[in-house]
Amino acid sequence: MGRHAAVKFHDRAQAGALLGEVLAAQGLGADTVVLGLLRGGLPVAAPLAQRLGAELGALAVRKLGVPGHSEVAFGAIASYRSVTGRYLVPSVHHHAQASVGNTELQAVEDRAAGELEVLAARFADFAPSVAGRIVVLCDDGLATGATMHASLDVVTRCGAGQVVVAVPVAPRDRVHAMEGASAIIALHSPREFSAVGAHYEDFSQVEEETVAALLRDSRNPEA
């Protein structure tokens, strides 16, 4: 699949179902905790967790965007069960320090931390313990990898046993070891990569109510 740069998923749910088949074939099952990165990772994580018969949870993350170029991440922060994680993209962070200074970068991080606190509190009831357990961290794709690095940091701090990163798409040069991850699974890893959304036919914004409904339904599958 990774050989064809033109490969597109219909939507996040289809991508998650495909990831679920791959992880089930590798032996992961009901003893696994699947955490979707808020918000775009949840529609991928939900069908994946359903396929494995695994517990589904939500992990709050916020990208730290360079002032004036907010789409470019100089880092990310994450929160889970009142524990926080942080990651800085070395080259981007150093360049941003030189161009805008530490004061502006700290202001970005302070604002993001406030938003992160609200997001984590909103989904605090869907944060199962990961201590000593196999954890699958799931997002709709990797770009810089900043939010996934921050997520790895926080679940490691929470005592996770084995951590698997599972994404539908990631640049080929990103599909390598991340500190804290025992494996990285990407269905599609093109050599030339522009944006995660370019690999979906439907990459609509994911609303919080959609996320909440997916999490509720995972607890009441017959409802």
C-alpha positions in Angstrom: 0.0 0.0 0.0 2.8 2.4 0.9 4.2 2.2 -2.7 1.4 4.3 -4.2 1.4 8.0 -3.3 -2.1 8.4 -4.8 -3.7 6.0 -2.2 -6.6 7.7 -0.5 -8.9 6.5 2.3 -12.6 7.3 2.0 -12.7 8.7 5.6 -11.2 8.2 9.0 -13.6 5.4 9.9 -12.5 3.3 6.9 -8.9 3.9 7.7 -9.5 2.8 11.3 -11.2 -0.4 10.2 -8.2 -1.2 8.0 -5.8 -0.5 10.9 -7.9 -2.8 13.1 -7.5 -5.7 10.7 -3.7 -5.2 10.6 -3.4 -5.0 14.4 -5.7 -8.0 15.0 -3.6 -10.0 12.6 -0.6 -9.1 14.8 -2.2 -10.6 17.8 -3.5 -7.5 19.6 -6.9 -8.0 21.3 -9.2 -7.2 24.2 -6.3 -6.6 26.7 -5.3 -3.5 24.7 -6.2 0.1 25.4 -6.8 2.2 22.2 -6.4 5.9 22.7 -7.5 8.3 20.0 -5.7 11.7 19.9 -8.3 14.4 20.2 -10.0 15.2 18.0 -9.1 13.7 14.6 -7.8 10.5 16.0 -11.0 9.3 17.6 -12.9 8.4 14.4 -9.9 6.3 13.5 -9.5 4.8 16.9 -13.2 3.8 17.4 -13.4 1.1 14.7 -9.9 -0.1 15.5 -10.9 -0.6 19.1 -14.1 -2.3 18.1 -12.2 -4.8 15.9 -9.9 -5.7 18.7 -12.6 -5.7 21.3 -10.4 -3.3 23.2 -11.2 -0.4 25.6 -11.4 3.0 23.9 -10.2 6.2 25.4 -9.3 9.8 24.5 -6.0 11.6 24.8 -5.9 15.4 24.8 -3.2 17.0 22.6 -2.6 20.5 21.3 -0.1 21.5 18.6 2.2 24.5 19.3 2.2 26.6 16.1 4.9 29.0 15.2 3.5 32.6 15.5 2.5 33.9 12.1 2.7 30.3 10.7 0.4 28.4 13.0 0.2 25.4 10.6 3.9 24.8 11.3 4.4 23.0 14.7 7.4 23.8 16.8 6.1 21.3 19.4 3.0 19.9 21.1 1.7 19.2 24.6 -0.5 16.4 25.8 -2.6 15.6 28.9 -3.9 12.3 30.3 -5.2 11.5 33.7 -3.8 14.8 35.1 -0.3 13.9 33.8 1.2 16.2 31.1 3.6 15.5 28.3 5.6 17.8 26.0 7.7 17.6 22.9 9.6 20.2 20.9 10.5 19.7 17.2 14.3 20.5 17.5 14.9 22.2 14.2 11.6 24.2 14.1 11.9 25.2 17.7 15.4 26.5 17.3 14.5 28.5 14.2 11.4 29.9 15.9 13.4 31.0 18.9 15.8 32.9 16.6 13.0 34.5 14.5 10.3 35.4 17.1 11.9 34.8 20.5 11.1 32.8 23.6 8.5 35.2 25.0 6.2 34.8 22.0 6.7 31.0 22.0 5.9 30.8 25.7 2.7 32.8 25.1 1.7 30.3 22.4 2.4 27.4 24.9 0.5 29.1 27.7 -2.6 29.6 25.5 -2.4 26.0 24.3 -2.0 24.8 27.9 -5.3 26.5 28.8 -7.1 24.9 25.9 -5.5 21.6 26.7 -6.8 21.7 30.3 -10.4 22.4 29.1 -10.2 19.6 26.5 -8.8 17.0 28.9 -11.5 17.9 31.5 -14.2 17.5 28.8 -13.1 13.9 28.2 -11.8 12.9 31.6 -14.4 10.2 32.0 -12.9 8.4 29.0 -9.3 8.0 30.2 -8.8 4.4 31.3 -5.7 3.5 33.2 -2.8 2.5 31.0 -0.4 1.4 33.8 1.3 -1.8 32.7 -1.0 -2.3 29.7 -0.5 -2.5 25.9 -1.5 0.9 24.5 -2.3 1.8 20.9 -2.0 5.5 20.2 -4.1 6.4 17.2 -4.3 9.5 15.0 -5.5 10.2 11.5 -1.9 10.6 10.3 1.5 11.9 11.1 3.0 15.1 9.7 5.7 16.5 11.9 4.9 13.9 14.5 4.9 16.5 17.3 1.5 15.6 18.8 2.3 11.8 18.7 5.7 12.4 20.4 3.9 14.4 23.2 1.3 11.6 23.5 4.1 9.0 23.8 5.7 11.1 26.5 2.5 11.4 28.5 1.5 7.7 28.4 5.0 6.7 29.2 4.8 8.9 32.3 1.5 7.2 33.1 3.2 3.8 33.2 2.1 2.3 30.0 3.7 -1.1 29.2 4.0 -1.6 25.5 3.0 1.3 23.2 2.1 0.9 19.6 1.7 4.0 17.3 -1.0 3.3 14.7 -1.8 5.7 11.9 -3.3 5.4 8.4 -0.7 7.6 6.8 2.8 9.0 7.5 5.7 10.3 5.5 8.2 7.6 4.8 10.9 9.3 6.7 8.7 9.5 9.8 8.1 5.8 10.0 10.9 5.0 12.3 11.4 4.5 16.0 9.9 7.1 18.3 11.1 7.2 21.8 8.7 5.2 24.0 7.1 3.3 21.1 7.6 -0.4 20.6 6.2 -0.3 17.1 4.9 2.1 14.5 2.2 0.9 12.1 1.4 3.1 9.1 -0.8 1.7 6.3 0.5 4.2 3.8 3.9 5.8 3.9 4.6 7.8 0.7 8.0 9.1 -0.1 6.5 12.5 -1.2 4.1 13.9 1.5 2.3 17.2 1.5 -0.5 16.9 4.2 -2.5 14.3 6.0 -5.7 15.5 4.6 -4.5 14.9 1.0 -4.8 11.2 1.7 -8.5 11.2 2.5 -11.5 11.8 0.3 -13.5 13.1 3.3 -11.3 14.9 5.8 -14.0 16.9 7.5 -13.4 18.7 10.8 -14.2 16.4 13.8 -16.5 18.1 16.3 -16.4 17.4 20.0 -19.9 16.0 20.0 -18.9 13.5 17.4 -16.1 12.4 19.6 -18.3 12.2 22.6 -20.8 10.0 20.8 -18.1 7.6 19.6 -16.8 7.2 23.1 -20.3 6.7 24.6 -21.2 4.1 21.9 -18.0 2.2 22.7 -19.3 1.6 26.2 -22.7 0.6 25.0 -22.2 -1.3 21.8 -25.7 -2.7 21.8 -27.4 0.6 22.4 
